[in-house]
């Protein structure tokens, strides 16, 4: 079968022929409906380097945002019907530690010794015609479109988990939420905040077209620039935002969000650009919190699918044939995508 393979450290992936996987015990083989191209994939093939843990060593098939139809099942698997559509929960932990037992494989206590981090992250992913996954990682889609759903497993799950943790800060009236970075995750974050809270959503990005899309979903937009934080505070009447979410994670975006917080506010860094912040007693408003989150739980993903089926989350999707997958990654790196690139092997 054809697949997009991370073959060498710090090298652009290749589209090549690999063996069709066979589901092992406890696994399900999916015929891939869609596989989202994510900036985390770019981090894999651009930043992973020799000497990395075994869980990060090539070669493996990329693709951690996946959906598909049941093709066959491995030993010990029951309850699945051929042709039914499922979304794949990407993280794969040990399955038995306290976090994995709660469906939060992202924080597996045995991550350092696991053979891989997840589907498409050390273990063969879904940027291929078929992918084999643990049965416990599947979330049913029913009659919902599985191709458009593929990005939900990261581009929606990640902001959903961050926002869910911040809901106490946004309860009640007169609250403000800030979204910094309006790529795939940030656009969905605006939708989730609008659906789950009564907060006024403020959104900021360096790209006008990204802000236009957020504004169409009800956000108040603020352009980038030296007066960015001041403009955000002005919208809130000077007191700042109750919850901020940075989907970039670079030093400049962290500074903007930190300068925009209200007393008692919560600032969640979601993006992995590697930015830092200085700290002293007066660096943030009193009793405010700076935290981070990574991906989400499988329970969260069930809730995300429910929102998708209810029309509360509508991903912006650009569909690519598997033959054009490398072009999708090129556009992703060049910042030329307006939506989430989803590779569709059946095209």
C-alpha positions as CSV (number, residue, x, y, z in Angstrom):
1,X,0.0,0.0,0.0
2,X,1.1,3.7,-0.4
3,X,2.0,5.7,2.7
4,X,3.8,8.9,3.7
5,X,6.8,7.7,5.6
6,X,9.2,9.6,8.0
7,X,12.4,7.8,6.9
8,X,15.3,9.9,8.1
9,X,15.8,12.5,10.8
10,X,15.4,16.1,9.7
11,X,14.3,15.0,6.2
12,X,11.1,15.7,4.3
13,X,8.9,12.5,4.3
14,X,8.5,10.3,1.2
15,X,5.4,8.8,-0.4
16,X,6.3,5.1,-0.9
17,X,5.1,1.5,-0.9
18,X,4.9,-0.3,2.5
19,X,3.3,-3.6,3.5
20,X,-0.4,-3.4,4.3
21,X,-0.7,-3.8,8.1
22,X,-2.3,-6.8,9.8
23,X,-4.2,-6.2,13.0
24,X,-2.6,-7.8,16.0
25,X,-4.5,-9.0,19.1
26,X,-6.8,-6.3,20.5
27,X,-6.4,-4.2,17.3
28,X,-8.7,-3.1,14.5
29,X,-7.6,-2.5,10.9
30,X,-9.1,0.6,9.4
31,X,-9.4,1.6,5.7
32,X,-8.4,5.2,6.1
33,X,-11.1,7.8,5.4
34,X,-9.0,10.8,6.2
35,X,-5.7,11.8,7.8
36,X,-5.0,15.3,8.9
37,X,-1.7,17.0,8.2
38,X,-0.5,18.7,11.4
39,X,2.3,21.0,12.5
40,X,3.3,18.3,14.9
41,X,4.2,16.1,11.9
42,X,6.5,18.9,10.7
43,X,8.1,18.9,14.1
44,X,8.6,15.1,13.8
45,X,10.5,15.2,10.5
46,X,12.2,18.6,11.0
47,X,13.2,18.5,14.7
48,X,13.6,14.8,15.8
49,X,17.3,14.0,15.8
50,X,19.7,11.2,16.2
51,X,19.9,10.1,19.8
52,X,16.2,10.6,20.4
53,X,14.3,8.1,22.4
54,X,13.3,4.8,20.7
55,X,9.7,6.1,20.5
56,X,10.8,8.8,18.1
57,X,13.1,6.8,15.8
58,X,12.3,6.4,12.1
59,X,11.1,4.9,9.9
60,X,7.3,5.1,10.5
61,X,4.2,6.2,8.7
62,X,3.1,9.7,9.7
63,X,-0.5,10.7,10.5
64,X,-1.9,11.1,14.1
65,X,-5.3,12.6,13.1
66,X,-7.2,9.7,11.6
67,X,-10.6,8.3,10.8
68,X,-11.6,5.3,8.8
69,X,-13.9,2.3,8.2
70,X,-13.5,-1.0,9.9
71,X,-11.8,-3.5,7.5
72,X,-11.0,-6.4,9.9
73,X,-10.2,-7.1,13.5
74,X,-7.5,-9.0,15.4
75,X,-7.8,-11.7,17.9
76,X,-9.9,-11.0,20.9
77,X,-11.8,-8.1,19.4
78,X,-15.6,-8.1,19.3
79,X,-18.3,-5.6,18.8
80,X,-17.1,-4.0,15.5
81,X,-18.9,-4.2,12.2
82,X,-17.1,-4.1,8.9
83,X,-17.7,-0.7,7.2
84,X,-18.6,1.3,10.3
85,X,-16.8,4.6,10.7
86,X,-14.6,5.5,13.6
87,X,-12.3,8.3,14.8
88,X,-8.9,7.4,16.2
89,X,-7.7,8.6,19.6
90,X,-4.1,9.2,18.7
91,X,-2.1,8.8,22.0
92,X,-1.1,5.2,22.9
93,X,0.2,4.7,26.5
94,X,0.9,1.6,28.5
95,X,-2.8,1.0,29.0
96,X,-2.6,0.2,32.7
97,X,-1.1,3.1,34.7
98,X,-3.3,5.6,36.6
99,X,-3.5,8.0,33.7
100,X,-4.1,5.4,31.0
101,X,-6.8,3.8,33.1
102,X,-8.6,7.1,33.0
103,X,-8.3,7.4,29.2
104,X,-5.5,10.0,29.4
105,X,-2.7,8.2,27.5
106,X,-1.1,11.6,26.9
107,X,0.3,11.6,30.4
108,X,1.2,7.9,30.6
109,X,3.5,7.3,33.6
110,X,5.5,4.8,31.6
111,X,6.0,7.1,28.5
112,X,9.8,7.0,28.9
113,X,9.9,3.3,28.3
114,X,7.0,2.9,25.8
115,X,8.0,1.8,22.3
116,X,6.0,4.8,20.8
117,X,4.1,7.9,21.8
118,X,1.0,7.3,19.6
119,X,-0.4,6.5,16.2
120,X,1.8,8.3,13.7
121,X,4.2,9.2,16.5
122,X,6.7,6.3,16.6
123,X,4.0,3.8,15.6
124,X,2.7,3.7,12.0
125,X,0.0,6.3,11.5
126,X,-2.9,6.9,9.1
127,X,-1.2,8.8,6.3
128,X,-1.7,5.7,4.3
129,X,-4.4,3.5,2.7
130,X,-4.8,1.4,5.9
131,X,-3.9,1.8,9.6
132,X,-4.0,-0.7,12.5
133,X,-5.0,0.7,15.9
134,X,-5.8,-0.6,19.4
135,X,-9.6,-1.2,19.6
136,X,-9.7,0.8,22.8
137,X,-8.6,3.9,20.8
138,X,-11.7,4.0,18.6
139,X,-14.6,6.5,18.9
140,X,-17.7,5.8,16.8
141,X,-18.8,8.4,14.3
142,X,-22.1,7.0,13.3
143,X,-23.4,8.5,10.1
144,X,-21.2,11.6,10.4
145,X,-18.7,12.4,7.6
146,X,-15.5,10.6,8.6
147,X,-13.3,12.6,6.2
148,X,-14.2,16.0,7.7
149,X,-14.0,14.4,11.2
150,X,-10.4,13.3,10.9
151,X,-8.8,16.6,12.3
152,X,-11.1,16.4,15.3
153,X,-8.8,13.9,17.0
154,X,-6.2,16.6,17.5
155,X,-7.2,20.0,16.1
156,X,-10.5,19.8,18.1
157,X,-9.5,17.5,21.0
158,X,-6.5,19.6,22.0
159,X,-8.3,23.0,22.3
160,X,-11.4,21.2,23.8
161,X,-9.3,19.8,26.6
162,X,-7.6,23.2,27.3
163,X,-11.0,25.0,27.3
164,X,-12.7,22.4,29.4
165,X,-10.1,22.8,32.1
166,X,-10.7,26.6,32.0
167,X,-14.5,26.6,32.1
168,X,-14.7,27.6,35.8
169,X,-12.9,30.9,34.8
170,X,-15.5,31.5,32.2
171,X,-18.6,30.7,34.2
172,X,-21.2,33.5,34.7
173,X,-21.7,36.7,32.7
174,X,-19.3,39.4,31.6
175,X,-16.4,37.1,30.9
176,X,-13.7,37.3,28.2
177,X,-11.7,34.6,26.5
178,X,-8.6,35.2,24.3
179,X,-7.5,33.0,21.5
180,X,-3.9,33.7,20.2
181,X,-3.1,32.0,16.9
182,X,-5.9,31.2,14.5
183,X,-4.6,28.2,12.6
184,X,-6.5,24.9,12.6
185,X,-6.6,24.6,16.4
186,X,-7.4,28.3,17.1
187,X,-10.3,28.4,14.6
188,X,-11.9,25.4,16.3
189,X,-11.2,26.9,19.7
190,X,-13.3,29.9,18.8
191,X,-16.2,27.5,17.9
192,X,-15.8,25.6,21.1
193,X,-15.7,28.7,23.3
194,X,-18.8,30.0,21.5
195,X,-20.7,26.8,22.0
196,X,-19.7,26.1,25.7
197,X,-19.5,29.5,27.3
198,X,-21.2,32.9,27.2
199,X,-17.9,34.6,27.1
200,X,-16.9,37.3,24.7
201,X,-14.3,35.7,22.5
202,X,-11.3,37.9,21.4
203,X,-9.1,36.4,18.7
204,X,-5.7,37.6,17.4
205,X,-3.4,36.6,14.6
206,X,-0.9,38.1,12.2
207,X,-2.9,37.0,9.2
208,X,-6.0,39.0,8.2
209,X,-7.7,36.1,6.5
210,X,-7.4,34.0,9.6
211,X,-9.0,36.8,11.7
212,X,-11.7,37.3,9.1
213,X,-12.7,33.6,9.5
214,X,-12.7,34.0,13.3
215,X,-14.8,37.1,13.0
216,X,-17.3,35.3,10.9
217,X,-17.8,32.9,13.9
218,X,-18.5,35.8,16.3
219,X,-15.1,36.6,17.6
220,X,-13.8,40.2,18.1
221,X,-10.5,40.4,16.3
222,X,-7.3,42.3,17.2
223,X,-4.4,42.5,14.7
224,X,-0.9,41.9,15.7
225,X,1.5,44.7,16.5
226,X,3.1,46.6,19.3
227,X,-0.3,47.7,20.8
228,X,-1.9,44.3,20.6
229,X,-2.2,43.7,24.4
230,X,-3.4,47.2,25.0
231,X,-6.1,46.8,22.4
232,X,-7.2,43.5,24.0
233,X,-7.4,45.1,27.4
234,X,-9.4,48.0,26.0
235,X,-12.1,45.6,24.8
236,X,-12.4,44.2,28.3
237,X,-12.8,47.6,29.8
238,X,-9.2,47.5,31.1
239,X,-9.5,44.5,33.4
240,X,-8.1,41.8,31.1
241,X,-9.3,38.4,29.9
242,X,-10.5,35.6,32.3
243,X,-9.0,32.8,30.2
244,X,-6.3,33.0,27.5
245,X,-5.2,30.2,25.1
246,X,-2.0,30.5,23.1
247,X,-2.0,28.1,20.1
248,X,1.4,29.2,19.0
249,X,3.6,29.1,22.1
250,X,6.3,31.5,20.9
251,X,7.8,34.1,23.2
252,X,6.0,37.0,21.6
253,X,2.6,35.3,21.7
254,X,3.2,34.3,25.3
255,X,4.0,37.9,26.2
256,X,0.8,39.2,24.6
257,X,-1.4,36.7,26.4
258,X,0.3,37.2,29.7
259,X,-0.1,41.0,29.4
260,X,-3.8,40.6,28.6
261,X,-4.8,38.6,31.7
262,X,-7.2,39.6,34.4
263,X,-6.7,39.2,38.1
264,X,-7.4,35.5,38.8
265,X,-7.2,34.7,35.1
266,X,-6.0,31.4,33.6
267,X,-3.5,31.3,30.7
268,X,-3.0,28.0,28.9
269,X,-0.1,27.5,26.6
270,X,-1.0,24.9,24.0
271,X,1.3,25.7,21.1
272,X,4.8,24.0,21.1
273,X,6.9,26.8,19.5
274,X,9.2,26.7,22.5
275,X,8.7,30.2,23.8
276,X,9.6,31.3,27.3
277,X,8.5,34.0,29.8
278,X,10.2,35.9,32.5
279,X,8.8,35.6,36.0
280,X,8.7,37.8,39.0
281,X,6.1,38.7,41.6
282,X,4.6,41.4,39.4
283,X,4.9,39.5,36.1
284,X,1.2,38.5,36.1
285,X,-1.9,39.8,37.7
286,X,-2.6,38.5,41.3
287,X,-3.8,34.9,41.7
288,X,-3.6,34.2,38.0
289,X,-2.4,30.9,36.6
290,X,-0.1,29.9,33.8
291,X,-0.4,26.3,32.7
292,X,-0.1,24.0,29.7
293,X,-2.0,21.1,28.3
294,X,-1.2,18.3,25.9
295,X,-3.8,16.7,23.6
296,X,-6.7,15.4,25.7
297,X,-8.5,12.3,27.0
298,X,-10.6,9.7,25.1
299,X,-13.6,10.9,27.1
300,X,-13.0,14.4,25.8
301,X,-12.9,13.0,22.2
302,X,-16.3,11.4,22.7
303,X,-17.6,14.8,23.7
304,X,-15.9,16.5,20.7
305,X,-17.6,14.0,18.4
306,X,-21.0,14.8,20.0
307,X,-20.3,18.5,19.3
308,X,-19.4,17.7,15.7
309,X,-22.5,15.7,15.2
310,X,-24.6,18.6,16.7
311,X,-23.0,21.1,14.2
312,X,-21.2,23.0,17.0
313,X,-17.8,22.2,15.5
314,X,-17.3,22.6,11.8
315,X,-13.7,22.0,10.7
316,X,-12.4,23.9,7.7
317,X,-11.0,21.1,5.6
318,X,-9.0,21.0,2.4
319,X,-9.0,17.6,0.8
320,X,-6.0,16.0,-0.9
321,X,-5.5,12.7,-2.6
322,X,-2.8,10.5,-1.1
323,X,-0.7,11.1,-4.3
324,X,-0.7,14.8,-3.3
325,X,0.1,14.3,0.4
326,X,3.6,15.7,0.1
327,X,2.2,18.9,-1.5
328,X,-0.1,19.2,1.5
329,X,2.9,19.1,3.8
330,X,4.7,21.6,1.7
331,X,1.8,24.1,1.8
332,X,1.5,23.5,5.6
333,X,5.1,24.4,6.1
334,X,4.8,27.5,3.8
335,X,1.7,28.7,5.6
336,X,-0.4,28.5,2.4
337,X,-3.3,26.5,3.8
338,X,-6.5,28.2,4.8
339,X,-8.0,25.1,6.4
340,X,-6.8,21.8,7.7
341,X,-5.3,19.6,5.0
342,X,-6.9,16.2,5.1
343,X,-5.4,13.4,3.0
344,X,-8.1,11.1,1.5
345,X,-6.7,7.9,0.2
346,X,-9.9,7.0,-1.6
347,X,-9.7,10.1,-3.9
